[in-house]
């Protein structure tokens, strides 16, 4: 178990590089990875089970005691990211499938890796965890509704089919994880240390399937997709921080909101695009998986150098954004 825990720590630390390596492998030798797409929902369910096993009832108390930062964060999450994606899609004149895929990336909830980044950035960790949890729980409604409203003119979006899938691959596994923690705490404590490794392997497998199915398309659309994802991520990080600042949230809360908004649940984006749109529409989420895990640590490292109790630091921190 200790060996697996060590491997899990290594996989989490170098996740972005592993994603890039996996994508390159699937791009060069796509055929063996194409059948993986049939098992993508199951693989994402495993990832979300791991998330559920890490959650505790205390993680949901913040919204009852201090609801405003959480509510504002959720509003920013589900407005800034999808609307920015829509704007970028028009500005770059993206093909319909890539445009819909970028809007989908902006419409999914926050990713679990954001919690670690917020902790390293000396941000408000309880707020980050609560935002991730709440944005995930409302995703069955918000994600298909936003995608239908903003991208339905590019591609057909079946709200109820997407709603059902999100419930199956997110809500059910997360709920099961919570139940396991409640009734089998000893089992959960022994296995939770290796769940990051399981999650990393599942995400890498999902990415290889998506890249394998889109190897030819990536050769022609990869560059513009990468530019779109970079702009989208940068807009999320900066706009999230600015919106939190205008809302008079504390410095630690601004950092949490910024990272939460900037780091999406790209695994869900790949899953929904593959199952309900087209394989090409999954490309923005595939690229986002790697890119978000590069910019997230960069922001966390930068902010970790600036303490929260120094007014001069806060002014400098804000100025640099």
C-alpha positions in Angstrom: 0.0 0.0 0.0 2.9 2.4 0.8 4.4 1.7 -2.6 1.1 2.4 -4.3 0.7 5.6 -2.3 4.2 6.7 -3.4 3.3 6.0 -7.1 0.0 7.8 -6.6 1.9 10.9 -5.3 4.3 10.8 -8.3 1.4 10.4 -10.8 -0.4 13.4 -9.2 2.7 15.6 -9.2 3.6 14.9 -12.9 0.0 14.5 -14.1 0.3 17.2 -16.9 3.4 15.5 -18.3 1.7 12.1 -18.2 -1.2 13.6 -20.1 1.0 15.0 -22.8 2.9 11.6 -23.1 -0.4 9.7 -23.3 -1.8 12.0 -25.9 1.4 11.8 -28.1 1.3 8.0 -27.9 -2.3 7.8 -28.9 -1.7 10.3 -31.7 1.2 8.3 -33.2 -0.5 4.9 -32.7 -4.2 5.6 -32.6 -5.8 2.2 -33.5 -5.3 0.3 -30.2 -6.9 3.1 -28.2 -10.1 3.8 -30.3 -12.2 1.0 -28.6 -11.6 2.7 -25.2 -14.3 5.2 -26.1 -16.9 2.6 -25.4 -15.9 2.6 -21.7 -15.4 6.3 -21.1 -18.5 6.7 -18.9 -17.4 3.9 -16.6 -13.9 5.3 -16.3 -15.2 8.7 -15.4 -17.5 7.1 -12.8 -14.4 5.6 -11.2 -12.8 9.1 -11.0 -15.9 10.5 -9.4 -16.2 7.7 -6.9 -12.7 8.7 -5.7 -13.9 12.2 -5.3 -16.9 11.1 -3.3 -14.7 9.1 -1.0 -12.7 12.2 -0.1 -15.7 14.3 0.8 -17.0 14.8 4.3 -20.2 16.3 5.7 -18.2 19.3 6.9 -17.4 20.1 3.3 -21.0 21.2 2.8 -21.4 23.2 5.9 -19.8 26.3 4.4 -22.8 27.0 2.2 -25.0 27.1 5.2 -22.8 29.3 7.4 -21.3 31.6 4.7 -23.4 31.1 1.5 -22.5 34.3 -0.4 -18.9 33.4 -1.5 -20.1 30.0 -2.6 -23.1 31.3 -4.5 -21.1 34.0 -6.2 -18.4 31.5 -7.1 -21.0 29.2 -8.7 -22.5 32.1 -10.6 -19.1 33.1 -11.9 -18.3 29.5 -12.7 -21.4 29.0 -14.9 -21.4 32.4 -16.6 -17.8 33.5 -17.1 -16.6 30.2 -18.6 -19.3 29.3 -21.0 -19.8 32.9 -22.3 -16.1 33.4 -22.7 -16.0 30.1 -24.6 -18.8 31.4 -26.9 -16.9 34.7 -27.5 -13.6 32.9 -28.3 -15.4 30.5 -30.6 -16.8 33.4 -32.7 -13.5 35.4 -32.6 -11.5 32.5 -33.8 -14.2 31.4 -36.2 -13.9 27.8 -34.9 -15.6 25.0 -36.9 -19.0 24.0 -35.4 -17.8 20.9 -33.7 -14.8 22.6 -32.0 -16.9 25.6 -31.1 -19.5 23.3 -29.4 -16.7 21.4 -27.7 -15.2 24.7 -26.3 -18.6 25.8 -24.9 -19.0 22.3 -23.4 -15.6 22.8 -21.7 -16.8 26.0 -20.3 -20.0 24.5 -19.1 -18.7 21.6 -17.0 -18.1 22.0 -13.2 -14.8 22.6 -11.5 -12.2 19.8 -11.4 -11.0 18.1 -8.3 -7.4 19.0 -8.9 -8.3 22.6 -8.2 -8.6 21.9 -4.5 -4.9 20.9 -4.3 -3.9 24.0 -6.3 -5.9 26.3 -4.0 -4.3 24.7 -1.0 -0.8 25.3 -2.4 -1.8 28.9 -3.4 -2.8 29.7 0.2 -6.3 30.2 -1.0 -9.6 29.5 0.8 -9.6 25.7 0.8 -13.0 25.2 2.3 -14.5 27.5 -0.3 -12.7 25.6 -3.0 -13.9 22.2 -1.9 -17.5 23.5 -1.5 -17.5 25.1 -4.9 -16.2 21.9 -6.5 -18.8 19.9 -4.7 -21.7 22.2 -5.4 -20.8 22.9 -9.0 -20.6 19.1 -9.5 -24.0 18.5 -7.8 -25.8 21.1 -10.0 -24.0 20.0 -13.2 -26.8 17.6 -14.4 -29.0 20.7 -14.9 -26.5 23.5 -15.6 -24.2 21.8 -18.0 -26.8 20.5 -20.6 -28.9 23.6 -20.2 -26.0 26.0 -20.9 -24.7 23.9 -23.8 -28.2 23.7 -25.3 -28.7 27.5 -25.0 -25.2 28.5 -26.3 -24.2 25.7 -28.7 -27.4 24.2 -29.8 -27.2 26.2 -33.1 -23.9 24.4 -33.9 -24.8 20.9 -33.0 -28.0 19.1 -31.7 -28.0 18.9 -27.9 -30.3 16.4 -26.2 -30.8 17.8 -22.7 -32.4 14.8 -21.1 -29.9 12.3 -22.4 -27.0 14.4 -21.2 -28.8 15.0 -17.9 -29.2 11.2 -17.4 -25.5 10.5 -18.3 -24.2 13.2 -15.8 -26.4 11.7 -13.1 -25.0 8.2 -13.9 -21.3 9.1 -14.2 -21.1 11.9 -11.5 -24.0 12.0 -9.0 -24.3 8.2 -8.5 -20.6 7.5 -8.0 -20.1 10.6 -5.8 -23.1 9.5 -3.6 -21.7 6.0 -3.4 -18.3 7.4 -2.3 -20.1 9.4 0.4 -21.9 6.3 1.6 -18.7 4.3 1.7 -17.0 7.0 3.8 -20.0 7.1 6.1 -20.4 3.3 6.7 -17.0 1.9 5.9 -14.5 4.6 7.1 -11.7 2.1 7.8 -11.9 0.7 4.2 -12.0 4.3 2.8 -9.0 5.5 4.8 -6.9 2.5 3.6 -7.8 3.0 -0.1 -8.2 6.8 -0.4 -4.4 7.3 -0.6 -4.2 5.2 -3.9 -7.4 6.7 -5.4 -5.5 9.6 -7.1 -3.4 6.9 -8.9 -6.6 5.2 -10.0 -8.1 8.5 -11.1 -5.0 9.5 -13.0 -4.9 6.1 -14.9 -8.6 6.5 -15.7 -8.2 10.0 -17.0 -5.1 9.0 -19.1 -7.1 6.1 -20.6 -10.0 8.5 -21.5 -7.6 10.9 -23.1 -5.9 8.2 -25.2 -9.3 7.0 -26.4 -10.3 10.5 -27.4 -7.0 11.3 -29.1 -6.9 8.0 -30.9 -10.4 8.6 -32.4 -9.3 12.1 -33.5 -5.7 11.6 -34.6 -6.4 12.8 -38.2 -8.5 15.8 -37.0 -5.9 16.8 -34.5 -3.3 17.1 -37.2 -5.3 19.9 -38.8 -7.3 21.4 -36.0 -4.9 20.9 -33.1 -3.2 24.3 -33.2 -6.4 26.5 -33.3 -7.9 24.3 -30.6 -4.9 24.8 -28.4 -5.0 28.5 -28.9 -8.7 28.6 -28.0 -8.2 26.5 -24.8 -5.2 28.7 -23.8 -7.3 31.9 -24.2 -10.3 30.4 -22.4 -8.2 29.2 -19.5 -6.4 32.6 -19.1 -9.8 34.4 -19.3 -11.2 32.1 -16.6 -8.3 32.7 -14.2 -8.2 36.4 -14.6 -11.9 37.1 -14.9 -12.6 34.9 -11.9 -10.2 36.8 -9.8 -11.5 40.2 -11.0 -15.1 39.2 -10.4 -14.3 38.0 -6.9 -12.4 41.3 -6.2 -15.3 43.4 -7.5 -17.6 41.4 -5.2 -15.3 42.3 -2.3 -14.3 38.8 -1.4 -11.1 38.4 0.6 -7.7 37.7 -1.0 -7.7 34.0 -0.1 -11.3 33.7 -1.5 -10.2 35.5 -4.8 -7.5 32.9 -5.2 -9.9 30.1 -4.6 -12.5 31.4 -7.0 -9.9 32.1 -9.7 -8.5 28.6 -9.7 -11.9 27.0 -9.3 -13.1 28.8 -12.4 -10.0 28.3 -14.4 -9.7 24.5 -13.8 -12.6 22.5 -15.2 -13.7 18.9 -15.0 -12.2 18.1 -18.4 -12.8 14.4 -17.9 -16.6 15.1 -17.9 -16.1 17.3 -21.0 -14.4 14.5 -22.9 -17.1 12.0 -21.8 -20.1 14.1 -22.8 -18.5 15.2 -26.1 -17.7 11.6 -27.0 -21.1 10.2 -26.1 -23.4 13.1 -27.1 -21.6 15.3 -29.6 -18.8 14.0 -31.8 -15.2 12.8 -31.1 -13.9 16.1 -32.6 -15.9 18.1 -30.0 -13.9 16.3 -27.3 -10.6 17.9 -28.4 -10.9 21.2 -26.4 -11.4 19.1 -23.2 -8.5 16.8 -24.1 -6.2 19.8 -24.5 -7.7 21.4 -21.4 -6.8 18.3 -19.3 -3.1 19.0 -19.9 -3.2 22.8 -20.1 -5.2 23.3 -16.9 -2.7 21.1 -15.0 0.1 23.3 -16.2 -1.4 26.7 -15.5 -2.9 25.6 -12.2 0.5 24.7 -10.6 2.0 27.9 -12.1 -0.6 30.1 -10.4 -0.4 28.1 -7.2 3.4 28.5 -7.1 3.2 32.2 -7.8 0.6 32.9 -5.1 2.3 30.7 -2.6 5.2 33.2 -2.4 2.9 36.0 -1.3 1.5 35.8 2.3 -2.1 36.8 2.9 -1.5 39.2 5.9 0.6 41.8 4.1 -1.4 44.7 2.6 1.5 45.6 0.3 1.6 42.1 -1.0 -2.1 42.1 -1.6 -1.8 45.2 -3.7 1.1 43.7 -5.7 -0.7 40.4 -6.0 -3.8 42.2 -7.4 -1.8 44.4 -9.7 -0.1 41.4 -11.4 -3.4 40.1 -12.4 
